[in-house]
Amino acid sequence: PCPDNDADVLAMTQARVLKKDPKAINHLGEKYCHGLLGLQKDMRRAVELWTEAAEHGLIQALFKLGSAYYDGDGVQKDVAK
């Protein structure tokens, strides 16, 4: 069943993150990026999560990570990286 509130969605996502699910890790990074599900906006944490998801082979996370480095959002700007 799909959770019907932010706290339950966050708990379910975090449970999947603990199991190293790359899509869940990327999803949680998105929530930190935009400050959703009751989380405070935290680009550094988002970048950490996207890095982990990318290391697990998730292309979408690699794209988000590249965008963060290109824009210098949450990390030092590094267009070459």
mmCIF file of the N, C-alpha and C atoms, coordinates in Angstrom:
data_MODEL
# 
_entry.id   MODEL 
# 
loop_
_atom_site.group_PDB 
_atom_site.id 
_atom_site.type_symbol 
_atom_site.label_atom_id 
_atom_site.label_alt_id 
_atom_site.label_comp_id 
_atom_site.label_asym_id 
_atom_site.label_entity_id 
_atom_site.label_seq_id 
_atom_site.pdbx_PDB_ins_code 
_atom_site.Cartn_x 
_atom_site.Cartn_y 
_atom_site.Cartn_z 
_atom_site.occupancy 
_atom_site.B_iso_or_equiv 
_atom_site.pdbx_formal_charge 
_atom_site.auth_seq_id 
_atom_site.auth_comp_id 
_atom_site.auth_asym_id 
_atom_site.auth_atom_id 
_atom_site.pdbx_PDB_model_num 
ATOM 1   N N  . PRO A 1 1  ? 0.827  -1.206 0.000   1.00 0.00 ? 1  PRO A N  1 
ATOM 2   C CA . PRO A 1 1  ? 0.000  0.000  0.000   1.00 0.00 ? 1  PRO A CA 1 
ATOM 3   C C  . PRO A 1 1  ? 0.865  1.262  0.000   1.00 0.00 ? 1  PRO A C  1 
ATOM 4   N N  . CYS A 1 2  ? 0.368  2.258  -0.670  1.00 0.00 ? 2  CYS A N  1 
ATOM 5   C CA . CYS A 1 2  ? 1.068  3.545  -0.721  1.00 0.00 ? 2  CYS A CA 1 
ATOM 6   C C  . CYS A 1 2  ? 0.777  4.342  0.541   1.00 0.00 ? 2  CYS A C  1 
ATOM 7   N N  . PRO A 1 3  ? 1.822  4.890  1.165   1.00 0.00 ? 3  PRO A N  1 
ATOM 8   C CA . PRO A 1 3  ? 1.599  5.730  2.340   1.00 0.00 ? 3  PRO A CA 1 
ATOM 9   C C  . PRO A 1 3  ? 0.852  6.999  1.952   1.00 0.00 ? 3  PRO A C  1 
ATOM 10  N N  . ASP A 1 4  ? 0.075  7.528  2.896   1.00 0.00 ? 4  ASP A N  1 
ATOM 11  C CA . ASP A 1 4  ? -0.741 8.709  2.579   1.00 0.00 ? 4  ASP A CA 1 
ATOM 12  C C  . ASP A 1 4  ? -0.280 9.977  3.284   1.00 0.00 ? 4  ASP A C  1 
ATOM 13  N N  . ASN A 1 5  ? 0.904  9.944  3.912   1.00 0.00 ? 5  ASN A N  1 
ATOM 14  C CA . ASN A 1 5  ? 1.415  11.167 4.520   1.00 0.00 ? 5  ASN A CA 1 
ATOM 15  C C  . ASN A 1 5  ? 2.932  11.201 4.392   1.00 0.00 ? 5  ASN A C  1 
ATOM 16  N N  . ASP A 1 6  ? 3.483  12.400 4.531   1.00 0.00 ? 6  ASP A N  1 
ATOM 17  C CA . ASP A 1 6  ? 4.927  12.599 4.328   1.00 0.00 ? 6  ASP A CA 1 
ATOM 18  C C  . ASP A 1 6  ? 5.786  11.748 5.252   1.00 0.00 ? 6  ASP A C  1 
ATOM 19  N N  . ALA A 1 7  ? 5.374  11.630 6.517   1.00 0.00 ? 7  ALA A N  1 
ATOM 20  C CA . ALA A 1 7  ? 6.171  10.877 7.488   1.00 0.00 ? 7  ALA A CA 1 
ATOM 21  C C  . ALA A 1 7  ? 6.274  9.412  7.088   1.00 0.00 ? 7  ALA A C  1 
ATOM 22  N N  . ASP A 1 8  ? 5.177  8.839  6.614   1.00 0.00 ? 8  ASP A N  1 
ATOM 23  C CA . ASP A 1 8  ? 5.189  7.432  6.207   1.00 0.00 ? 8  ASP A CA 1 
ATOM 24  C C  . ASP A 1 8  ? 5.986  7.231  4.920   1.00 0.00 ? 8  ASP A C  1 
ATOM 25  N N  . VAL A 1 9  ? 5.870  8.174  3.987   1.00 0.00 ? 9  VAL A N  1 
ATOM 26  C CA . VAL A 1 9  ? 6.651  8.098  2.746   1.00 0.00 ? 9  VAL A CA 1 
ATOM 27  C C  . VAL A 1 9  ? 8.138  8.169  3.081   1.00 0.00 ? 9  VAL A C  1 
ATOM 28  N N  . LEU A 1 10 ? 8.504  9.079  3.958   1.00 0.00 ? 10 LEU A N  1 
ATOM 29  C CA . LEU A 1 10 ? 9.902  9.231  4.348   1.00 0.00 ? 10 LEU A CA 1 
ATOM 30  C C  . LEU A 1 10 ? 10.414 7.960  5.031   1.00 0.00 ? 10 LEU A C  1 
ATOM 31  N N  . ALA A 1 11 ? 9.620  7.394  5.927   1.00 0.00 ? 11 ALA A N  1 
ATOM 32  C CA . ALA A 1 11 ? 10.022 6.168  6.626   1.00 0.00 ? 11 ALA A CA 1 
ATOM 33  C C  . ALA A 1 11 ? 10.219 5.017  5.640   1.00 0.00 ? 11 ALA A C  1 
ATOM 34  N N  . MET A 1 12 ? 9.311  4.886  4.683   1.00 0.00 ? 12 MET A N  1 
ATOM 35  C CA . MET A 1 12 ? 9.425  3.816  3.694   1.00 0.00 ? 12 MET A CA 1 
ATOM 36  C C  . MET A 1 12 ? 10.655 4.035  2.816   1.00 0.00 ? 12 MET A C  1 
ATOM 37  N N  . THR A 1 13 ? 10.899 5.258  2.420   1.00 0.00 ? 13 THR A N  1 
ATOM 38  C CA . THR A 1 13 ? 12.062 5.576  1.589   1.00 0.00 ? 13 THR A CA 1 
ATOM 39  C C  . THR A 1 13 ? 13.347 5.295  2.351   1.00 0.00 ? 13 THR A C  1 
ATOM 40  N N  . GLN A 1 14 ? 13.403 5.722  3.611   1.00 0.00 ? 14 GLN A N  1 
ATOM 41  C CA . GLN A 1 14 ? 14.608 5.494  4.410   1.00 0.00 ? 14 GLN A CA 1 
ATOM 42  C C  . GLN A 1 14 ? 14.870 4.007  4.623   1.00 0.00 ? 14 GLN A C  1 
ATOM 43  N N  . ALA A 1 15 ? 13.818 3.212  4.751   1.00 0.00 ? 15 ALA A N  1 
ATOM 44  C CA . ALA A 1 15 ? 13.985 1.762  4.888   1.00 0.00 ? 15 ALA A CA 1 
ATOM 45  C C  . ALA A 1 15 ? 14.612 1.184  3.622   1.00 0.00 ? 15 ALA A C  1 
ATOM 46  N N  . ARG A 1 16 ? 14.184 1.665  2.474   1.00 0.00 ? 16 ARG A N  1 
ATOM 47  C CA . ARG A 1 16 ? 14.765 1.198  1.207   1.00 0.00 ? 16 ARG A CA 1 
ATOM 48  C C  . ARG A 1 16 ? 16.191 1.685  1.040   1.00 0.00 ? 16 ARG A C  1 
ATOM 49  N N  . VAL A 1 17 ? 16.497 2.894  1.530   1.00 0.00 ? 17 VAL A N  1 
ATOM 50  C CA . VAL A 1 17 ? 17.861 3.430  1.476   1.00 0.00 ? 17 VAL A CA 1 
ATOM 51  C C  . VAL A 1 17 ? 18.795 2.538  2.293   1.00 0.00 ? 17 VAL A C  1 
ATOM 52  N N  . LEU A 1 18 ? 18.339 2.104  3.457   1.00 0.00 ? 18 LEU A N  1 
ATOM 53  C CA . LEU A 1 18 ? 19.159 1.234  4.310   1.00 0.00 ? 18 LEU A CA 1 
ATOM 54  C C  . LEU A 1 18 ? 19.483 -0.092 3.616   1.00 0.00 ? 18 LEU A C  1 
ATOM 55  N N  . LYS A 1 19 ? 18.614 -0.504 2.689   1.00 0.00 ? 19 LYS A N  1 
ATOM 56  C CA . LYS A 1 19 ? 18.845 -1.736 1.917   1.00 0.00 ? 19 LYS A CA 1 
ATOM 57  C C  . LYS A 1 19 ? 19.652 -1.472 0.652   1.00 0.00 ? 19 LYS A C  1 
ATOM 58  N N  . LYS A 1 20 ? 20.167 -0.229 0.528   1.00 0.00 ? 20 LYS A N  1 
ATOM 59  C CA . LYS A 1 20 ? 21.033 0.175  -0.595  1.00 0.00 ? 20 LYS A CA 1 
ATOM 60  C C  . LYS A 1 20 ? 20.309 0.156  -1.939  1.00 0.00 ? 20 LYS A C  1 
ATOM 61  N N  . ASP A 1 21 ? 19.025 0.506  -1.944  1.00 0.00 ? 21 ASP A N  1 
ATOM 62  C CA . ASP A 1 21 ? 18.244 0.600  -3.182  1.00 0.00 ? 21 ASP A CA 1 
ATOM 63  C C  . ASP A 1 21 ? 18.621 1.910  -3.882  1.00 0.00 ? 21 ASP A C  1 
ATOM 64  N N  . PRO A 1 22 ? 19.305 1.845  -5.051  1.00 0.00 ? 22 PRO A N  1 
ATOM 65  C CA . PRO A 1 22 ? 19.767 3.067  -5.706  1.00 0.00 ? 22 PRO A CA 1 
ATOM 66  C C  . PRO A 1 22 ? 18.648 4.045  -6.060  1.00 0.00 ? 22 PRO A C  1 
ATOM 67  N N  . LYS A 1 23 ? 17.493 3.543  -6.462  1.00 0.00 ? 23 LYS A N  1 
ATOM 68  C CA . LYS A 1 23 ? 16.385 4.442  -6.801  1.00 0.00 ? 23 LYS A CA 1 
ATOM 69  C C  . LYS A 1 23 ? 15.879 5.172  -5.563  1.00 0.00 ? 23 LYS A C  1 
ATOM 70  N N  . ALA A 1 24 ? 15.838 4.474  -4.434  1.00 0.00 ? 24 ALA A N  1 
ATOM 71  C CA . ALA A 1 24 ? 15.405 5.110  -3.188  1.00 0.00 ? 24 ALA A CA 1 
ATOM 72  C C  . ALA A 1 24 ? 16.437 6.138  -2.722  1.00 0.00 ? 24 ALA A C  1 
ATOM 73  N N  . ILE A 1 25 ? 17.713 5.816  -2.879  1.00 0.00 ? 25 ILE A N  1 
ATOM 74  C CA . ILE A 1 25 ? 18.780 6.742  -2.497  1.00 0.00 ? 25 ILE A CA 1 
ATOM 75  C C  . ILE A 1 25 ? 18.675 8.016  -3.326  1.00 0.00 ? 25 ILE A C  1 
ATOM 76  N N  . ASN A 1 26 ? 18.473 7.857  -4.625  1.00 0.00 ? 26 ASN A N  1 
ATOM 77  C CA . ASN A 1 26 ? 18.308 8.994  -5.527  1.00 0.00 ? 26 ASN A CA 1 
ATOM 78  C C  . ASN A 1 26 ? 17.059 9.806  -5.157  1.00 0.00 ? 26 ASN A C  1 
ATOM 79  N N  . HIS A 1 27 ? 15.981 9.100  -4.870  1.00 0.00 ? 27 HIS A N  1 
ATOM 80  C CA . HIS A 1 27 ? 14.713 9.737  -4.498  1.00 0.00 ? 27 HIS A CA 1 
ATOM 81  C C  . HIS A 1 27 ? 14.894 10.577 -3.230  1.00 0.00 ? 27 HIS A C  1 
ATOM 82  N N  . LEU A 1 28 ? 15.577 10.025 -2.239  1.00 0.00 ? 28 LEU A N  1 
ATOM 83  C CA . LEU A 1 28 ? 15.813 10.769 -1.008  1.00 0.00 ? 28 LEU A CA 1 
ATOM 84  C C  . LEU A 1 28 ? 16.692 11.992 -1.274  1.00 0.00 ? 28 LEU A C  1 
ATOM 85  N N  . GLY A 1 29 ? 17.648 11.856 -2.187  1.00 0.00 ? 29 GLY A N  1 
ATOM 86  C CA . GLY A 1 29 ? 18.463 13.000 -2.593  1.00 0.00 ? 29 GLY A CA 1 
ATOM 87  C C  . GLY A 1 29 ? 17.606 14.116 -3.169  1.00 0.00 ? 29 GLY A C  1 
ATOM 88  N N  . GLU A 1 30 ? 16.628 13.734 -3.976  1.00 0.00 ? 30 GLU A N  1 
ATOM 89  C CA . GLU A 1 30 ? 15.695 14.722 -4.548  1.00 0.00 ? 30 GLU A CA 1 
ATOM 90  C C  . GLU A 1 30 ? 14.931 15.452 -3.450  1.00 0.00 ? 30 GLU A C  1 
ATOM 91  N N  . LYS A 1 31 ? 14.502 14.709 -2.453  1.00 0.00 ? 31 LYS A N  1 
ATOM 92  C CA . LYS A 1 31 ? 13.718 15.309 -1.369  1.00 0.00 ? 31 LYS A CA 1 
ATOM 93  C C  . LYS A 1 31 ? 14.580 16.295 -0.571  1.00 0.00 ? 31 LYS A C  1 
ATOM 94  N N  . TYR A 1 32 ? 15.854 15.942 -0.351  1.00 0.00 ? 32 TYR A N  1 
ATOM 95  C CA . TYR A 1 32 ? 16.754 16.884 0.325   1.00 0.00 ? 32 TYR A CA 1 
ATOM 96  C C  . TYR A 1 32 ? 17.033 18.094 -0.564  1.00 0.00 ? 32 TYR A C  1 
ATOM 97  N N  . CYS A 1 33 ? 17.163 17.877 -1.844  1.00 0.00 ? 33 CYS A N  1 
ATOM 98  C CA . CYS A 1 33 ? 17.440 18.959 -2.792  1.00 0.00 ? 33 CYS A CA 1 
ATOM 99  C C  . CYS A 1 33 ? 16.346 20.031 -2.747  1.00 0.00 ? 33 CYS A C  1 
ATOM 100 N N  . HIS A 1 34 ? 15.105 19.591 -2.659  1.00 0.00 ? 34 HIS A N  1 
ATOM 101 C CA . HIS A 1 34 ? 13.975 20.517 -2.723  1.00 0.00 ? 34 HIS A CA 1 
ATOM 102 C C  . HIS A 1 34 ? 13.332 20.798 -1.365  1.00 0.00 ? 34 HIS A C  1 
ATOM 103 N N  . GLY A 1 35 ? 13.817 20.137 -0.313  1.00 0.00 ? 35 GLY A N  1 
ATOM 104 C CA . GLY A 1 35 ? 13.244 20.348 1.015   1.00 0.00 ? 35 GLY A CA 1 
ATOM 105 C C  . GLY A 1 35 ? 11.827 19.819 1.129   1.00 0.00 ? 35 GLY A C  1 
ATOM 106 N N  . LEU A 1 36 ? 11.608 18.595 0.659   1.00 0.00 ? 36 LEU A N  1 
ATOM 107 C CA . LEU A 1 36 ? 10.273 17.988 0.691   1.00 0.00 ? 36 LEU A CA 1 
ATOM 108 C C  . LEU A 1 36 ? 10.177 16.905 1.765   1.00 0.00 ? 36 LEU A C  1 
ATOM 109 N N  . LEU A 1 37 ? 8.996  16.410 1.994   1.00 0.00 ? 37 LEU A N  1 
ATOM 110 C CA . LEU A 1 37 ? 8.697  15.374 2.994   1.00 0.00 ? 37 LEU A CA 1 
ATOM 111 C C  . LEU A 1 37 ? 9.089  15.810 4.410   1.00 0.00 ? 37 LEU A C  1 
ATOM 112 N N  . GLY A 1 38 ? 9.045  17.092 4.662   1.00 0.00 ? 38 GLY A N  1 
ATOM 113 C CA . GLY A 1 38 ? 9.378  17.604 5.980   1.00 0.00 ? 38 GLY A CA 1 
ATOM 114 C C  . GLY A 1 38 ? 10.868 17.739 6.237   1.00 0.00 ? 38 GLY A C  1 
ATOM 115 N N  . LEU A 1 39 ? 11.683 17.457 5.208   1.00 0.00 ? 39 LEU A N  1 
ATOM 116 C CA . LEU A 1 39 ? 13.133 17.589 5.346   1.00 0.00 ? 39 LEU A CA 1 
ATOM 117 C C  . LEU A 1 39 ? 13.552 19.018 5.054   1.00 0.00 ? 39 LEU A C  1 
ATOM 118 N N  . GLN A 1 40 ? 14.573 19.475 5.751   1.00 0.00 ? 40 GLN A N  1 
ATOM 119 C CA . GLN A 1 40 ? 15.136 20.791 5.463   1.00 0.00 ? 40 GLN A CA 1 
ATOM 120 C C  . GLN A 1 40 ? 15.981 20.685 4.198   1.00 0.00 ? 40 GLN A C  1 
ATOM 121 N N  . LYS A 1 41 ? 15.912 21.686 3.344   1.00 0.00 ? 41 LYS A N  1 
ATOM 122 C CA . LYS A 1 41 ? 16.708 21.683 2.117   1.00 0.00 ? 41 LYS A CA 1 
ATOM 123 C C  . LYS A 1 41 ? 18.185 21.578 2.485   1.00 0.00 ? 41 LYS A C  1 
ATOM 124 N N  . ASP A 1 42 ? 18.870 20.597 1.887   1.00 0.00 ? 42 ASP A N  1 
ATOM 125 C CA . ASP A 1 42 ? 20.260 20.337 2.215   1.00 0.00 ? 42 ASP A CA 1 
ATOM 126 C C  . ASP A 1 42 ? 20.958 19.787 0.964   1.00 0.00 ? 42 ASP A C  1 
ATOM 127 N N  . MET A 1 43 ? 21.541 20.686 0.175   1.00 0.00 ? 43 MET A N  1 
ATOM 128 C CA . MET A 1 43 ? 22.175 20.266 -1.081  1.00 0.00 ? 43 MET A CA 1 
ATOM 129 C C  . MET A 1 43 ? 23.397 19.381 -0.841  1.00 0.00 ? 43 MET A C  1 
ATOM 130 N N  . ARG A 1 44 ? 24.118 19.615 0.231   1.00 0.00 ? 44 ARG A N  1 
ATOM 131 C CA . ARG A 1 44 ? 25.274 18.759 0.516   1.00 0.00 ? 44 ARG A CA 1 
ATOM 132 C C  . ARG A 1 44 ? 24.826 17.310 0.723   1.00 0.00 ? 44 ARG A C  1 
ATOM 133 N N  . ARG A 1 45 ? 23.764 17.134 1.476   1.00 0.00 ? 45 ARG A N  1 
ATOM 134 C CA . ARG A 1 45 ? 23.235 15.778 1.714   1.00 0.00 ? 45 ARG A CA 1 
ATOM 135 C C  . ARG A 1 45 ? 22.702 15.197 0.409   1.00 0.00 ? 45 ARG A C  1 
ATOM 136 N N  . ALA A 1 46 ? 22.039 16.004 -0.395  1.00 0.00 ? 46 ALA A N  1 
ATOM 137 C CA . ALA A 1 46 ? 21.531 15.535 -1.681  1.00 0.00 ? 46 ALA A CA 1 
ATOM 138 C C  . ALA A 1 46 ? 22.679 15.028 -2.542  1.00 0.00 ? 46 ALA A C  1 
ATOM 139 N N  . VAL A 1 47 ? 23.765 15.775 -2.593  1.00 0.00 ? 47 VAL A N  1 
ATOM 140 C CA . VAL A 1 47 ? 24.928 15.381 -3.397  1.00 0.00 ? 47 VAL A CA 1 
ATOM 141 C C  . VAL A 1 47 ? 25.528 14.082 -2.858  1.00 0.00 ? 47 VAL A C  1 
ATOM 142 N N  . GLU A 1 48 ? 25.594 13.934 -1.540  1.00 0.00 ? 48 GLU A N  1 
ATOM 143 C CA . GLU A 1 48 ? 26.101 12.686 -0.952  1.00 0.00 ? 48 GLU A CA 1 
ATOM 144 C C  . GLU A 1 48 ? 25.246 11.500 -1.393  1.00 0.00 ? 48 GLU A C  1 
ATOM 145 N N  . LEU A 1 49 ? 23.934 11.676 -1.344  1.00 0.00 ? 49 LEU A N  1 
ATOM 146 C CA . LEU A 1 49 ? 23.025 10.596 -1.735  1.00 0.00 ? 49 LEU A CA 1 
ATOM 147 C C  . LEU A 1 49 ? 23.123 10.301 -3.223  1.00 0.00 ? 49 LEU A C  1 
ATOM 148 N N  . TRP A 1 50 ? 23.177 11.337 -4.053  1.00 0.00 ? 50 TRP A N  1 
ATOM 149 C CA . TRP A 1 50 ? 23.319 11.113 -5.498  1.00 0.00 ? 50 TRP A CA 1 
ATOM 150 C C  . TRP A 1 50 ? 24.624 10.414 -5.827  1.00 0.00 ? 50 TRP A C  1 
ATOM 151 N N  . THR A 1 51 ? 25.685 10.755 -5.090  1.00 0.00 ? 51 THR A N  1 
ATOM 152 C CA . THR A 1 51 ? 26.969 10.098 -5.298  1.00 0.00 ? 51 THR A CA 1 
ATOM 153 C C  . THR A 1 51 ? 26.844 8.613  -4.996  1.00 0.00 ? 51 THR A C  1 
ATOM 154 N N  . GLU A 1 52 ? 26.205 8.292  -3.884  1.00 0.00 ? 52 GLU A N  1 
ATOM 155 C CA . GLU A 1 52 ? 26.016 6.887  -3.516  1.00 0.00 ? 52 GLU A CA 1 
ATOM 156 C C  . GLU A 1 52 ? 25.181 6.153  -4.562  1.00 0.00 ? 52 GLU A C  1 
ATOM 157 N N  . ALA A 1 53 ? 24.089 6.764  -4.990  1.00 0.00 ? 53 ALA A N  1 
ATOM 158 C CA . ALA A 1 53 ? 23.232 6.131  -5.996  1.00 0.00 ? 53 ALA A CA 1 
ATOM 159 C C  . ALA A 1 53 ? 23.983 5.944  -7.311  1.00 0.00 ? 53 ALA A C  1 
ATOM 160 N N  . ALA A 1 54 ? 24.794 6.926  -7.691  1.00 0.00 ? 54 ALA A N  1 
ATOM 161 C CA . ALA A 1 54 ? 25.587 6.820  -8.923  1.00 0.00 ? 54 ALA A CA 1 
ATOM 162 C C  . ALA A 1 54 ? 26.612 5.700  -8.808  1.00 0.00 ? 54 ALA A C  1 
ATOM 163 N N  . GLU A 1 55 ? 27.197 5.540  -7.629  1.00 0.00 ? 55 GLU A N  1 
ATOM 164 C CA . GLU A 1 55 ? 28.156 4.454  -7.415  1.00 0.00 ? 55 GLU A CA 1 
ATOM 165 C C  . GLU A 1 55 ? 27.490 3.087  -7.539  1.00 0.00 ? 55 GLU A C  1 
ATOM 166 N N  . HIS A 1 56 ? 26.177 3.041  -7.318  1.00 0.00 ? 56 HIS A N  1 
ATOM 167 C CA . HIS A 1 56 ? 25.412 1.807  -7.492  1.00 0.00 ? 56 HIS A CA 1 
ATOM 168 C C  . HIS A 1 56 ? 24.913 1.658  -8.938  1.00 0.00 ? 56 HIS A C  1 
ATOM 169 N N  . GLY A 1 57 ? 25.317 2.591  -9.803  1.00 0.00 ? 57 GLY A N  1 
ATOM 170 C CA . GLY A 1 57 ? 25.022 2.464  -11.222 1.00 0.00 ? 57 GLY A CA 1 
ATOM 171 C C  . GLY A 1 57 ? 23.780 3.165  -11.722 1.00 0.00 ? 57 GLY A C  1 
ATOM 172 N N  . LEU A 1 58 ? 23.168 4.017  -10.922 1.00 0.00 ? 58 LEU A N  1 
ATOM 173 C CA . LEU A 1 58 ? 21.940 4.690  -11.362 1.00 0.00 ? 58 LEU A CA 1 
ATOM 174 C C  . LEU A 1 58 ? 22.287 5.919  -12.198 1.00 0.00 ? 58 LEU A C  1 
ATOM 175 N N  . ILE A 1 59 ? 21.950 5.880  -13.462 1.00 0.00 ? 59 ILE A N  1 
ATOM 176 C CA . ILE A 1 59 ? 22.282 6.945  -14.409 1.00 0.00 ? 59 ILE A CA 1 
ATOM 177 C C  . ILE A 1 59 ? 21.623 8.276  -14.023 1.00 0.00 ? 59 ILE A C  1 
ATOM 178 N N  . GLN A 1 60 ? 20.382 8.228  -13.547 1.00 0.00 ? 60 GLN A N  1 
ATOM 179 C CA . GLN A 1 60 ? 19.679 9.458  -13.168 1.00 0.00 ? 60 GLN A CA 1 
ATOM 180 C C  . GLN A 1 60 ? 20.439 10.202 -12.068 1.00 0.00 ? 60 GLN A C  1 
ATOM 181 N N  . ALA A 1 61 ? 21.014 9.457  -11.132 1.00 0.00 ? 61 ALA A N  1 
ATOM 182 C CA . ALA A 1 61 ? 21.779 10.080 -10.053 1.00 0.00 ? 61 ALA A CA 1 
ATOM 183 C C  . ALA A 1 61 ? 23.050 10.713 -10.602 1.00 0.00 ? 61 ALA A C  1 
ATOM 184 N N  . LEU A 1 62 ? 23.661 10.054 -11.562 1.00 0.00 ? 62 LEU A N  1 
ATOM 185 C CA . LEU A 1 62 ? 24.869 10.594 -12.180 1.00 0.00 ? 62 LEU A CA 1 
ATOM 186 C C  . LEU A 1 62 ? 24.564 11.915 -12.876 1.00 0.00 ? 62 LEU A C  1 
ATOM 187 N N  . PHE A 1 63 ? 23.416 11.995 -13.526 1.00 0.00 ? 63 PHE A N  1 
ATOM 188 C CA . PHE A 1 63 ? 22.993 13.242 -14.176 1.00 0.00 ? 63 PHE A CA 1 
ATOM 189 C C  . PHE A 1 63 ? 22.794 14.354 -13.141 1.00 0.00 ? 63 PHE A C  1 
ATOM 190 N N  . LYS A 1 64 ? 22.086 14.038 -12.040 1.00 0.00 ? 64 LYS A N  1 
ATOM 191 C CA . LYS A 1 64 ? 21.852 15.036 -10.991 1.00 0.00 ? 64 LYS A CA 1 
ATOM 192 C C  . LYS A 1 64 ? 23.176 15.502 -10.393 1.00 0.00 ? 64 LYS A C  1 
ATOM 193 N N  . LEU A 1 65 ? 24.080 14.565 -10.200 1.00 0.00 ? 65 LEU A N  1 
ATOM 194 C CA . LEU A 1 65 ? 25.393 14.881 -9.645  1.00 0.00 ? 65 LEU A CA 1 
ATOM 195 C C  . LEU A 1 65 ? 26.165 15.795 -10.590 1.00 0.00 ? 65 LEU A C  1 
ATOM 196 N N  . GLY A 1 66 ? 26.133 15.476 -11.886 1.00 0.00 ? 66 GLY A N  1 
ATOM 197 C CA . GLY A 1 66 ? 26.799 16.321 -12.881 1.00 0.00 ? 66 GLY A CA 1 
ATOM 198 C C  . GLY A 1 66 ? 26.223 17.725 -12.896 1.00 0.00 ? 66 GLY A C  1 
ATOM 199 N N  . SER A 1 67 ? 24.912 17.820 -12.780 1.00 0.00 ? 67 SER A N  1 
ATOM 200 C CA . SER A 1 67 ? 24.264 19.140 -12.751 1.00 0.00 ? 67 SER A CA 1 
ATOM 201 C C  . SER A 1 67 ? 24.686 19.931 -11.529 1.00 0.00 ? 67 SER A C  1 
ATOM 202 N N  . ALA A 1 68 ? 24.789 19.257 -10.382 1.00 0.00 ? 68 ALA A N  1 
ATOM 203 C CA . ALA A 1 68 ? 25.195 19.939 -9.148  1.00 0.00 ? 68 ALA A CA 1 
ATOM 204 C C  . ALA A 1 68 ? 26.616 20.478 -9.290  1.00 0.00 ? 68 ALA A C  1 
ATOM 205 N N  . TYR A 1 69 ? 27.524 19.675 -9.842  1.00 0.00 ? 69 TYR A N  1 
ATOM 206 C CA . TYR A 1 69 ? 28.910 20.135 -10.020 1.00 0.00 ? 69 TYR A CA 1 
ATOM 207 C C  . TYR A 1 69 ? 28.980 21.250 -11.070 1.00 0.00 ? 69 TYR A C  1 
ATOM 208 N N  . TYR A 1 70 ? 28.192 21.140 -12.124 1.00 0.00 ? 70 TYR A N  1 
ATOM 209 C CA . TYR A 1 70 ? 28.196 22.158 -13.176 1.00 0.00 ? 70 TYR A CA 1 
ATOM 210 C C  . TYR A 1 70 ? 27.725 23.510 -12.629 1.00 0.00 ? 70 TYR A C  1 
ATOM 211 N N  . ASP A 1 71 ? 26.680 23.464 -11.780 1.00 0.00 ? 71 ASP A N  1 
ATOM 212 C CA . ASP A 1 71 ? 26.104 24.694 -11.228 1.00 0.00 ? 71 ASP A CA 1 
ATOM 213 C C  . ASP A 1 71 ? 26.782 25.143 -9.934  1.00 0.00 ? 71 ASP A C  1 
ATOM 214 N N  . GLY A 1 72 ? 27.588 24.256 -9.337  1.00 0.00 ? 72 GLY A N  1 
ATOM 215 C CA . GLY A 1 72 ? 28.184 24.578 -8.041  1.00 0.00 ? 72 GLY A CA 1 
ATOM 216 C C  . GLY A 1 72 ? 27.145 24.604 -6.938  1.00 0.00 ? 72 GLY A C  1 
ATOM 217 N N  . ASP A 1 73 ? 26.171 23.725 -7.030  1.00 0.00 ? 73 ASP A N  1 
ATOM 218 C CA . ASP A 1 73 ? 25.053 23.691 -6.086  1.00 0.00 ? 73 ASP A CA 1 
ATOM 219 C C  . ASP A 1 73 ? 25.288 22.583 -5.054  1.00 0.00 ? 73 ASP A C  1 
ATOM 220 N N  . GLY A 1 74 ? 25.730 22.970 -3.852  1.00 0.00 ? 74 GLY A N  1 
ATOM 221 C CA . GLY A 1 74 ? 26.008 22.005 -2.798  1.00 0.00 ? 74 GLY A CA 1 
ATOM 222 C C  . GLY A 1 74 ? 27.431 21.483 -2.816  1.00 0.00 ? 74 GLY A C  1 
ATOM 223 N N  . VAL A 1 75 ? 28.149 21.813 -3.865  1.00 0.00 ? 75 VAL A N  1 
ATOM 224 C CA . VAL A 1 75 ? 29.555 21.420 -4.031  1.00 0.00 ? 75 VAL A CA 1 
ATOM 225 C C  . VAL A 1 75 ? 30.289 22.565 -4.701  1.00 0.00 ? 75 VAL A C  1 
ATOM 226 N N  . GLN A 1 76 ? 31.604 22.501 -4.660  1.00 0.00 ? 76 GLN A N  1 
ATOM 227 C CA . GLN A 1 76 ? 32.375 23.514 -5.365  1.00 0.00 ? 76 GLN A CA 1 
ATOM 228 C C  . GLN A 1 76 ? 32.199 23.298 -6.869  1.00 0.00 ? 76 GLN A C  1 
ATOM 229 N N  . LYS A 1 77 ? 31.938 24.373 -7.590  1.00 0.00 ? 77 LYS A N  1 
ATOM 230 C CA . LYS A 1 77 ? 31.712 24.277 -9.032  1.00 0.00 ? 77 LYS A CA 1 
ATOM 231 C C  . LYS A 1 77 ? 32.917 23.636 -9.704  1.00 0.00 ? 77 LYS A C  1 
ATOM 232 N N  . ASP A 1 78 ? 32.629 22.618 -10.538 1.00 0.00 ? 78 ASP A N  1 
ATOM 233 C CA . ASP A 1 78 ? 33.676 21.880 -11.230 1.00 0.00 ? 78 ASP A CA 1 
ATOM 234 C C  . ASP A 1 78 ? 33.092 21.372 -12.547 1.00 0.00 ? 78 ASP A C  1 
ATOM 235 N N  . VAL A 1 79 ? 33.150 22.201 -13.567 1.00 0.00 ? 79 VAL A N  1 
ATOM 236 C CA . VAL A 1 79 ? 32.537 21.882 -14.856 1.00 0.00 ? 79 VAL A CA 1 
ATOM 237 C C  . VAL A 1 79 ? 33.171 20.629 -15.461 1.00 0.00 ? 79 VAL A C  1 
ATOM 238 N N  . ALA A 1 80 ? 34.468 20.438 -15.262 1.00 0.00 ? 80 ALA A N  1 
ATOM 239 C CA . ALA A 1 80 ? 35.149 19.267 -15.827 1.00 0.00 ? 80 ALA A CA 1 
ATOM 240 C C  . ALA A 1 80 ? 34.669 17.970 -15.180 1.00 0.00 ? 80 ALA A C  1 
ATOM 241 N N  . LYS A 1 81 ? 34.316 18.023 -13.920 1.00 0.00 ? 81 LYS A N  1 
ATOM 242 C CA . LYS A 1 81 ? 33.892 16.822 -13.201 1.00 0.00 ? 81 LYS A CA 1 
ATOM 243 C C  . LYS A 1 81 ? 32.525 16.405 -13.669 1.00 0.00 ? 81 LYS A C  1 
# 
